[in-house]
Amino acid sequence: MNSPATLRYHSPISTFRKPNYSGRRLVCNVKLPSNCKFLSNHNCFKSFTANGSEFAAHQSIGYWRIGGASSNDAQSVEESFGEFITSERVKVVAMLGLSLALCNADRVVMSVAIVPLSLSHGWRQSFAGVVQSSFLWGYLISPIAGGTLVDYYGGKLVMAWGVALWSMATLLTPWAAEASLWALLAMRMLLGVAEGVALPCMNNMIARWFPPTERSRAVGLAMAGFQLGSAIGLTLSPILMSQGGLFGPFVIFGLSGFLWVLVWVSATSSTPEQSRQISIHELRYIQNKGQIRTVVEGKSKTSKGIPPFRRLLSKLPTWSIIVANAMHSWGFFVILSWMPIYFKTIYHVDLRQAAWFSAVPWSMMALTGYFAGVLSDMMIQRGISVTLTRKVMQSIGFFGPGFALIGLTMAPSPSMASAWLTLAVGLKAFSHCGFLVNLQEISPQYSGVLHGLSNTAGTFAAIIGTVGAGFFVELVGSFKGFLLLTAFLYFSAAVFWNIFSTGLRVNFDDST
């Protein structure tokens, strides 16, 4: 054994299995020498020598970890930037980014198509909001179940099924719109059900493939695809509709999803240990930096039991994530769904211009999201606590958009309004390095379920915001008043996060 490794503990007998890369976990087998003895509290045991190298092993929160004392080994698994860019884990996160781009592109097509659909069917703005929110009805159903499935079966399998289903729903949407209103609502609901697993799958795959010091950057890369999907959907949809009618963007994006599934299934693996393409150097790097740990027999995180929902909801750090996700979703869907109509109504620009003004901010969000990830990782690497880092990132991600939306309400021209909107959406990306990464930190074993719980709350907020915006405009006669309300909610959520969030591990298995 030349580098730190993680070993599954079977019993107090000093025996471990030999290296086995065929399963999900790296399980190593070292015959422990007689001088390796357990201390009375069983929290750790003494160092020993094997094959000329000194090792120290200890138990932490139900896990056994064994590590080599040689500094040369630690240095031997350092990576250059070039090695990082060409690594297998970057390929995985690039595929995740493409899936999230398709996820959001399929979602925002309706934000553009709703204008001609409303004109042809005579829908009022309030009813257009109901049609747009039908996606969220389905999205409300799947996150908790999807997050639980992700924790059980891993992100690769669940993501493949999710993309296949939402691509089918996208492909069938224009036919459903011609058939009946109920068929259209059903397809939008199916799209929401399938897309509800996307972010839990992304979090699961990143947690398995990236060490903690790279996870913010990885989330930034994946979410950059998510935001670019908004920009691509908003800019290409009017063009494709002008060339191919209402069917154009739905068919193109739907078929692209099926192509992605074929590549994903054939070219990626659920974990580094299962990958056939990964190099030994990269595998050792991930294990060393991430201090990969395998679980105690009988306490596997993928145990097919019911998640401890009561204990999960009894902790304030859980609620800080739920509130943050709710506010993030409120702002995201209000901006995504209503900004094309906002620019058309307030500044009287045509549909293609409105889509363009609405798309520019999402491109900026993709750039700032990656920058936020790099900054977050640098802060942690330089010794700033994880808790403080997450609070700083989330504060920028909420206070920034709040002030920018206030500026948007006072913009005298569409160009100035687009600049304020770009600032709001760009700063909003810092949230990805706040609550979104924090899910993995407070409870890796329940990160999928936590994501599902917080996503469900976020979906409730998004439904209220998307539908409420239409009714608010009809009753009050002003989009600007609703944007000011959204800014106030941003400030309130930021305060709640800073009081109750933490970057430390939370023990959800303790019933006390």
C-alpha positions as a printed NumPy array, in Angstrom:
array([[  0.   ,   0.   ,   0.   ],
       [  1.663,   3.2  ,  -1.212],
       [ -0.995,   5.754,  -0.439],
       [ -3.755,   6.416,   2.054],
       [ -6.739,   4.143,   1.542],
       [-10.038,   3.483,   3.212],
       [-10.864,   0.033,   4.525],
       [-14.141,  -1.521,   5.515],
       [-14.123,  -2.687,   9.114],
       [-15.739,  -6.101,   9.626],
       [-15.003,  -7.041,  13.242],
       [-12.492,  -6.421,  16.029],
       [-10.353,  -9.158,  14.458],
       [ -7.348,  -7.609,  12.763],
       [ -8.186,  -8.599,   9.201],
       [ -8.98 ,  -6.573,   6.107],
       [ -9.677,  -7.791,   2.605],
       [ -7.312,  -7.385,  -0.298],
       [ -7.769,  -4.654,  -2.931],
       [-10.951,  -5.095,  -4.894],
       [-11.966,  -2.601,  -7.6  ],
       [-14.877,  -4.54 ,  -9.01 ],
       [-17.53 ,  -3.228,  -6.65 ],
       [-18.698,   0.198,  -5.659],
       [-16.098,   0.628,  -2.924],
       [-12.352,   0.321,  -2.767],
       [-11.825,  -2.408,  -0.172],
       [ -8.238,  -3.196,   0.798],
       [ -6.912,  -6.153,   2.772],
       [ -3.994,  -5.831,   5.111],
       [ -3.147,  -8.397,   7.756],
       [ -2.713,  -6.135,  10.738],
       [  0.355,  -6.927,  12.87 ],
       [  0.168,  -7.868,  16.496],
       [  1.278,  -4.432,  17.659],
       [ -1.919,  -2.906,  16.251],
       [ -4.199,  -2.763,  19.244],
       [ -7.524,  -1.07 ,  19.855],
       [ -7.733,   1.537,  22.55 ],
       [-10.346,   1.149,  25.229],
       [-12.725,   3.68 ,  23.659],
       [-12.463,   2.036,  20.216],
       [-12.174,   5.466,  18.603],
       [ -8.736,   4.708,  17.219],
       [ -5.896,   2.259,  17.316],
       [ -2.14 ,   2.566,  17.28 ],
       [  0.163,   2.975,  14.329],
       [  1.884,  -0.024,  12.788],
       [  4.333,  -0.842,  10.055],
       [  3.569,  -2.872,   6.915],
       [  5.756,  -3.349,   3.857],
       [  8.22 ,  -0.821,   5.203],
       [  5.667,   1.985,   5.534],
       [  4.146,   3.368,   8.675],
       [  0.343,   3.505,   8.874],
       [ -2.16 ,   4.911,  11.315],
       [ -5.781,   3.865,  11.402],
       [ -8.73 ,   5.274,  13.267],
       [-12.499,   5.215,  13.458],
       [-14.613,   8.33 ,  12.963],
       [-18.417,   8.417,  13.162],
       [-18.854,   4.799,  12.235],
       [-16.158,   4.708,   9.576],
       [-12.662,   3.207,   9.586],
       [ -9.924,   5.062,   7.772],
       [ -6.336,   4.021,   7.316],
       [ -3.605,   6.365,   6.148],
       [  0.06 ,   6.221,   5.288],
       [  2.476,   8.482,   7.033],
       [  4.724,   9.034,   4.055],
       [  4.679,  12.596,   2.745],
       [  6.06 ,  11.454,  -0.583],
       [  2.824,   9.626,  -1.32 ],
       [  0.766,  12.722,  -0.691],
       [  2.956,  14.708,  -3.039],
       [  2.868,  12.026,  -5.706],
       [ -0.868,  12.421,  -6.241],
       [ -0.923,  16.198,  -6.717],
       [ -2.422,  17.334, -10.035],
       [ -1.539,  20.093, -12.443],
       [ -4.203,  22.268, -14.063],
       [ -3.73 ,  20.425, -17.352],
       [ -4.287,  17.08 , -15.66 ],
       [ -7.415,  18.448, -13.986],
       [ -8.923,  19.691, -17.254],
       [ -8.297,  16.345, -19.01 ],
       [ -9.328,  14.206, -16.041],
       [-12.154,  11.684, -16.022],
       [-14.039,  13.577, -13.312],
       [-14.109,  16.721, -15.461],
       [-15.636,  14.608, -18.247],
       [-18.299,  13.502, -15.765],
       [-19.082,  17.065, -14.666],
       [-19.143,  18.204, -18.313],
       [-21.781,  15.57 , -19.052],
       [-23.704,  16.729, -15.984],
       [-23.488,  20.303, -17.262],
       [-24.879,  19.235, -20.657],
       [-27.768,  17.405, -18.998],
       [-28.606,  20.459, -16.89 ],
       [-28.389,  22.66 , -20.01 ],
       [-30.97 ,  20.407, -21.689],
       [-33.006,  20.396, -18.474],
       [-33.323,  24.165, -18.419],
       [-33.634,  24.588, -22.197],
       [-36.592,  22.174, -22.222],
       [-38.062,  24.111, -19.314],
       [-37.777,  27.631, -20.752],
       [-39.148,  26.86 , -24.212],
       [-42.613,  27.412, -22.747],
       [-41.566,  30.863, -21.478],
       [-41.282,  31.876, -25.157],
       [-44.023,  29.641, -26.588],
       [-46.538,  30.922, -24.035],
       [-46.837,  34.226, -25.947],
       [-48.154,  32.778, -29.248],
       [-50.127,  30.131, -27.337],
       [-51.835,  32.828, -25.258],
       [-52.697,  34.822, -28.362],
       [-54.081,  31.819, -30.243],
       [-56.138,  30.548, -27.285],
       [-57.134,  33.917, -25.811],
       [-55.508,  33.259, -22.408],
       [-55.206,  36.055, -19.851],
       [-51.909,  36.667, -18.058],
       [-53.169,  34.982, -14.907],
       [-54.089,  31.826, -16.853],
       [-50.773,  31.924, -18.718],
       [-49.151,  31.784, -15.289],
       [-51.184,  28.675, -14.475],
       [-50.015,  26.992, -17.696],
       [-46.406,  27.899, -16.965],
       [-46.684,  26.637, -13.393],
       [-47.997,  23.218, -14.521],
       [-44.374,  22.187, -14.896],
       [-43.944,  22.877, -11.204],
       [-46.893,  20.674, -10.25 ],
       [-44.915,  17.709, -11.508],
       [-41.671,  19.079, -10.118],
       [-43.341,  19.143,  -6.712],
       [-43.912,  15.381,  -6.748],
       [-40.52 ,  13.92 ,  -7.617],
       [-37.663,  15.564,  -5.644],
       [-38.085,  13.645,  -2.372],
       [-38.684,  10.288,  -4.071],
       [-36.   ,  11.078,  -6.634],
       [-33.503,  12.108,  -3.971],
       [-34.145,   8.871,  -2.076],
       [-33.64 ,   6.834,  -5.274],
       [-30.389,   8.687,  -5.91 ],
       [-29.12 ,   7.805,  -2.426],
       [-30.037,   4.144,  -3.04 ],
       [-29.012,   3.573,  -6.67 ],
       [-26.591,   6.378,  -7.491],
       [-26.765,   9.348,  -9.822],
       [-25.879,   7.624, -13.102],
       [-28.917,   5.343, -13.379],
       [-31.473,   7.805, -12.024],
       [-30.174,  10.635, -14.231],
       [-30.39 ,   8.452, -17.36 ],
       [-34.05 ,   7.65 , -16.697],
       [-34.803,  11.259, -15.809],
       [-33.343,  12.703, -19.016],
       [-35.082,  10.06 , -21.143],
       [-38.476,  10.851, -19.597],
       [-38.194,  14.633, -19.77 ],
       [-36.943,  14.467, -23.365],
       [-40.017,  12.406, -24.297],
       [-42.275,  14.951, -22.559],
       [-40.579,  17.816, -24.423],
       [-40.907,  16.032, -27.768],
       [-44.634,  15.41 , -27.252],
       [-45.542,  18.872, -25.9  ],
       [-46.519,  20.554, -29.229],
       [-48.785,  17.626, -30.153],
       [-50.337,  17.816, -26.698],
       [-50.949,  21.558, -27.151],
       [-52.875,  20.838, -30.362],
       [-54.852,  18.   , -28.784],
       [-56.238,  19.705, -25.672],
       [-55.406,  21.91 , -22.72 ],
       [-55.428,  18.929, -20.368],
       [-52.954,  17.047, -22.563],
       [-50.656,  20.07 , -22.552],
       [-50.835,  20.347, -18.765],
       [-50.147,  16.603, -18.443],
       [-46.993,  16.826, -20.6  ],
       [-45.737,  19.806, -18.616],
       [-46.345,  17.874, -15.397],
       [-44.434,  14.86 , -16.749],
       [-41.573,  17.19 , -17.652],
       [-41.552,  18.453, -14.07 ],
       [-41.653,  14.952, -12.572],
       [-38.65 ,  13.839, -14.642],
       [-36.602,  17.002, -14.12 ],
       [-37.059,  16.781, -10.351],
       [-34.223,  14.243, -10.149],
       [-31.656,  16.342, -12.055],
       [-30.105,  18.364,  -9.223],
       [-30.044,  15.517,  -6.657],
       [-28.268,  13.373,  -9.275],
       [-25.787,  16.155,  -9.941],
       [-25.026,  16.51 ,  -6.236],
       [-24.641,  12.744,  -5.826],
       [-22.215,  12.372,  -8.731],
       [-20.093,  15.338,  -7.657],
       [-19.906,  14.058,  -4.068],
       [-18.616,  10.706,  -5.387],
       [-16.201,  12.031,  -7.994],
       [-14.756,  15.209,  -6.453],
       [-12.871,  15.738,  -3.184],
       [-14.25 ,  18.437,  -0.846],
       [-11.686,  21.034,  -1.948],
       [-12.971,  20.846,  -5.552],
       [-16.708,  20.47 ,  -5.057],
       [-17.644,  24.155,  -5.229],
       [-15.801,  24.429,  -8.534],
       [-17.474,  21.273,  -9.819],
       [-20.917,  22.552,  -8.836],
       [-20.052,  25.847, -10.547],
       [-19.178,  24.006, -13.769],
       [-22.319,  21.873, -13.701],
       [-24.596,  24.8  , -12.873],
       [-22.941,  26.844, -15.626],
       [-24.524,  24.366, -18.003],
       [-27.838,  24.854, -16.218],
       [-27.726,  28.618, -16.753],
       [-26.475,  28.34 , -20.335],
       [-29.487,  26.133, -20.958],
       [-31.684,  29.096, -20.062],
       [-29.779,  31.363, -22.45 ],
       [-29.83 ,  28.751, -25.237],
       [-33.523,  28.049, -24.782],
       [-34.519,  31.71 , -24.696],
       [-32.428,  32.729, -27.728],
       [-32.899,  29.701, -29.981],
       [-36.603,  29.127, -29.323],
       [-37.856,  32.234, -31.213],
       [-35.532,  31.425, -34.125],
       [-36.594,  27.77 , -34.291],
       [-40.254,  28.747, -33.965],
       [-39.941,  31.233, -36.829],
       [-38.455,  28.497, -39.023],
       [-40.321,  25.386, -37.883],
       [-43.376,  26.705, -36.095],
       [-44.322,  25.798, -32.547],
       [-42.893,  22.285, -33.025],
       [-39.338,  23.456, -33.833],
       [-37.631,  23.973, -30.438],
       [-39.503,  21.129, -28.728],
       [-38.385,  18.579, -31.336],
       [-34.752,  19.742, -31.438],
       [-34.291,  19.812, -27.668],
       [-36.191,  16.564, -27.153],
       [-34.073,  14.608, -29.643],
       [-30.891,  16.109, -28.154],
       [-31.849,  14.625, -24.792],
       [-32.088,  11.09 , -26.194],
       [-28.637,  11.508, -27.781],
       [-27.236,  12.609, -24.405],
       [-28.611,   9.481, -22.705],
       [-26.762,   7.206, -25.157],
       [-23.434,   8.937, -24.444],
       [-24.025,   9.083, -20.677],
       [-24.805,   5.389, -20.317],
       [-21.827,   4.259, -22.402],
       [-19.14 ,   6.721, -21.289],
       [-19.574,   7.36 , -17.549],
       [-19.526,   5.42 , -14.272],
       [-21.283,   5.952, -10.953],
       [-18.029,   6.091,  -8.967],
       [-14.314,   6.477,  -9.737],
       [-13.694,   2.892,  -8.595],
       [-16.092,   1.559, -11.237],
       [-14.645,   3.602, -14.088],
       [-12.685,   1.777, -16.782],
       [-11.238,   4.987, -18.219],
       [ -9.861,   6.58 , -15.054],
       [ -6.108,   6.516, -14.523],
       [ -4.541,   5.076, -11.381],
       [ -3.002,   8.494, -10.728],
       [ -6.398,  10.242, -10.756],
       [ -8.02 ,   7.516,  -8.659],
       [ -5.298,   7.854,  -6.003],
       [ -5.66 ,  11.644,  -6.131],
       [ -9.43 ,  11.515,  -5.506],
       [ -9.01 ,   9.006,  -2.686],
       [ -6.169,  10.933,  -1.065],
       [ -7.716,  14.4  ,  -1.299],
       [-11.212,  13.235,  -0.535],
       [-10.17 ,  10.774,   2.18 ],
       [-12.694,   8.36 ,   0.683],
       [-14.325,   6.369,   3.45 ],
       [-16.351,   3.238,   3.274],
       [-19.068,   2.474,   5.704],
       [-19.384,   0.109,   8.593],
       [-21.069,  -3.141,   7.678],
       [-24.77 ,  -2.929,   8.535],
       [-24.775,   0.897,   8.535],
       [-24.497,   1.575,   4.849],
       [-25.78 ,   4.904,   3.731],
       [-27.616,   3.106,   0.966],
       [-29.493,   0.932,   3.441],
       [-32.96 ,   0.414,   2.031],
       [-34.69 ,   1.904,   5.057],
       [-37.019,   4.885,   5.295],
       [-35.001,   8.103,   5.705],
       [-35.326,   9.699,   9.176],
       [-37.534,  12.578,   8.032],
       [-38.449,  13.676,  11.56 ],
       [-34.806,  13.96 ,  12.63 ],
       [-33.876,  15.66 ,   9.371],
       [-36.565,  18.286,   9.931],
       [-35.721,  18.727,  13.619],
       [-32.401,  20.473,  12.88 ],
       [-32.151,  24.191,  12.102],
       [-29.357,  23.716,   9.515],
       [-31.886,  21.684,   7.505],
       [-34.339,  24.557,   7.659],
       [-31.688,  27.055,   6.622],
       [-31.207,  24.991,   3.434],
       [-34.963,  24.669,   2.919],
       [-35.511,  28.428,   3.257],
       [-32.544,  29.186,   0.984],
       [-33.753,  26.77 ,  -1.688],
       [-37.277,  28.171,  -1.477],
       [-36.073,  31.72 ,  -2.003],
       [-33.642,  30.69 ,  -4.727],
       [-36.457,  28.915,  -6.594],
       [-38.887,  31.805,  -6.112],
       [-36.476,  34.282,  -7.676],
       [-35.299,  31.854, -10.348],
       [-38.732,  30.934, -11.684],
       [-40.186,  34.431, -11.444],
       [-37.305,  35.786, -13.516],
       [-37.261,  32.813, -15.878],
       [-40.999,  32.737, -16.531],
       [-41.938,  36.402, -16.532],
       [-38.996,  38.43 , -17.812],
       [-39.803,  37.986, -21.539],
       [-43.344,  39.233, -20.816],
       [-41.946,  41.96 , -18.514],
       [-39.741,  43.387, -21.275],
       [-42.539,  43.107, -23.823],
       [-45.078,  44.795, -21.517],
       [-42.949,  47.477, -19.844],
       [-40.559,  48.377, -22.691],
       [-42.706,  47.286, -25.673],
       [-40.025,  45.223, -27.407],
       [-40.93 ,  42.361, -29.749],
       [-40.751,  38.723, -28.704],
       [-37.311,  38.024, -30.159],
       [-35.821,  41.116, -28.489],
       [-37.576,  40.272, -25.226],
       [-36.102,  36.761, -25.3  ],
       [-32.654,  38.183, -26.019],
       [-32.789,  40.709, -23.169],
       [-33.937,  37.898, -20.864],
       [-31.234,  35.476, -22.045],
       [-28.153,  37.645, -21.526],
       [-28.304,  37.431, -17.695],
       [-28.241,  33.619, -17.732],
       [-24.99 ,  33.627, -19.711],
       [-23.502,  35.914, -17.061],
       [-24.77 ,  33.568, -14.347],
       [-22.853,  30.699, -15.946],
       [-19.602,  32.702, -15.773],
       [-20.082,  34.056, -12.258],
       [-21.144,  30.601, -11.022],
       [-17.794,  29.112, -11.991],
       [-15.923,  32.115, -10.565],
       [-17.838,  31.72 ,  -7.298],
       [-16.859,  28.036,  -7.196],
       [-13.172,  28.791,  -7.646],
       [-13.321,  31.563,  -5.027],
       [-15.138,  29.305,  -2.564],
       [-12.597,  26.49 ,  -2.951],
       [ -9.716,  28.972,  -2.543],
       [-11.192,  30.33 ,   0.684],
       [-11.414,  26.836,   2.168],
       [ -7.93 ,  25.871,   0.958],
       [ -6.508,  28.986,   2.652],
       [ -7.944,  28.042,   6.018],
       [-11.237,  29.92 ,   6.126],
       [-13.867,  27.75 ,   7.785],
       [-16.445,  25.989,   5.652],
       [-19.233,  27.608,   7.686],
       [-17.983,  31.146,   7.069],
       [-17.34 ,  30.411,   3.391],
       [-20.896,  29.174,   2.857],
       [-22.356,  32.189,   4.675],
       [-20.32 ,  34.633,   2.586],
       [-21.306,  32.927,  -0.676],
       [-25.   ,  32.775,   0.221],
       [-25.04 ,  36.389,   1.419],
       [-23.696,  37.553,  -1.946],
       [-26.202,  35.256,  -3.655],
       [-29.192,  36.816,  -1.852],
       [-28.34 ,  40.407,  -0.874],
       [-26.893,  41.059,  -4.349],
       [-30.017,  40.089,  -6.345],
       [-32.239,  41.885,  -3.837],
       [-30.526,  45.241,  -4.41 ],
       [-30.271,  44.623,  -8.174],
       [-34.015,  43.971,  -8.485],
       [-34.664,  47.302,  -6.772],
       [-32.449,  48.9  ,  -9.43 ],
       [-34.366,  47.032, -12.151],
       [-37.639,  48.673, -11.11 ],
       [-36.095,  52.109, -11.76 ],
       [-34.44 ,  51.309, -15.114],
       [-35.473,  53.867, -17.789],
       [-34.649,  51.719, -20.841],
       [-34.582,  48.035, -21.845],
       [-30.779,  48.113, -22.058],
       [-30.444,  49.477, -18.524],
       [-33.066,  47.007, -17.292],
       [-31.129,  44.148, -18.881],
       [-27.958,  45.373, -17.139],
       [-29.689,  45.332, -13.73 ],
       [-31.213,  41.936, -14.476],
       [-27.804,  40.621, -15.515],
       [-26.335,  41.813, -12.221],
       [-29.185,  40.222, -10.237],
       [-28.916,  36.854, -11.964],
       [-25.104,  36.9  , -12.009],
       [-24.84 ,  37.46 ,  -8.248],
       [-27.563,  34.88 ,  -7.695],
       [-25.059,  32.229,  -8.903],
       [-23.11 ,  32.589,  -5.648],
       [-25.963,  30.664,  -3.995],
       [-24.701,  27.519,  -5.712],
       [-21.638,  27.691,  -3.442],
       [-23.866,  28.294,  -0.445],
       [-26.851,  26.058,   0.18 ],
       [-26.34 ,  23.795,  -2.85 ],
       [-22.894,  22.585,  -1.762],
       [-23.871,  22.67 ,   1.916],
       [-26.185,  19.696,   1.341],
       [-23.16 ,  17.417,   0.917],
       [-21.383,  18.862,   3.943],
       [-23.952,  18.59 ,   6.704],
       [-25.029,  15.04 ,   5.762],
       [-23.421,  13.179,   2.841],
       [-25.446,  10.031,   3.546],
       [-28.76 ,  11.895,   3.283],
       [-27.797,  14.558,   0.736],
       [-30.267,  13.225,  -1.85 ],
       [-33.167,  13.217,   0.605],
       [-32.23 ,  16.666,   1.92 ],
       [-32.075,  17.945,  -1.639],
       [-35.484,  16.459,  -2.267],
       [-36.992,  18.075,   0.83 ],
       [-35.526,  21.482,   0.048],
       [-36.465,  21.187,  -3.633],
       [-40.068,  20.424,  -2.697],
       [-40.164,  23.569,  -0.569],
       [-38.525,  25.437,  -3.437],
       [-41.155,  24.15 ,  -5.842],
       [-43.98 ,  25.329,  -3.555],
       [-42.34 ,  28.757,  -3.496],
       [-41.858,  28.727,  -7.267],
       [-45.525,  27.844,  -7.871],
       [-46.655,  30.644,  -5.567],
       [-44.256,  33.086,  -7.204],
       [-45.034,  32.118, -10.813],
       [-48.831,  32.043, -10.396],
       [-48.829,  34.89 ,  -7.911],
       [-46.959,  37.204, -10.274],
       [-49.769,  36.938, -12.842],
       [-52.524,  37.608, -10.311],
       [-50.468,  40.352,  -8.647],
       [-50.08 ,  42.184, -11.959],
       [-53.816,  41.873, -12.687],
       [-54.839,  43.121,  -9.237],
       [-52.181,  45.801,  -8.64 ],
       [-51.353,  46.598, -12.254],
       [-47.599,  46.626, -11.699],
       [-44.759,  44.197, -12.297],
       [-42.466,  46.504, -10.336],
       [-44.321,  45.995,  -7.067],
       [-43.844,  42.245,  -7.339],
       [-40.105,  42.699,  -7.961],
       [-39.85 ,  44.825,  -4.801],
       [-41.624,  42.086,  -2.848],
       [-39.128,  39.573,  -4.208],
       [-36.228,  41.801,  -3.111],
       [-37.615,  41.944,   0.45 ],
       [-37.889,  38.133,   0.529],
       [-34.272,  37.842,  -0.623],
       [-33.099,  39.979,   2.296],
       [-35.162,  37.996,   4.817],
       [-33.847,  34.635,   3.555],
       [-30.253,  35.883,   3.737],
       [-30.665,  36.822,   7.4  ],
       [-32.183,  33.431,   8.232],
       [-29.325,  31.616,   6.48 ],
       [-26.621,  33.544,   8.318],
       [-28.175,  32.787,  11.697],
       [-28.861,  29.063,  11.358],
       [-26.605,  27.515,   8.676],
       [-23.418,  25.543,   9.347],
       [-20.665,  23.893,   7.34 ],
       [-20.117,  21.17 ,   9.954],
       [-21.412,  17.614,   9.819],
       [-24.835,  17.274,  11.476],
       [-25.644,  13.964,  13.18 ],
       [-29.077,  12.965,  11.906],
       [-28.78 ,   9.378,  13.154],
       [-28.918,  10.358,  16.819],
       [-32.513,  10.08 ,  18.02 ],
       [-31.863,  12.408,  20.955]])
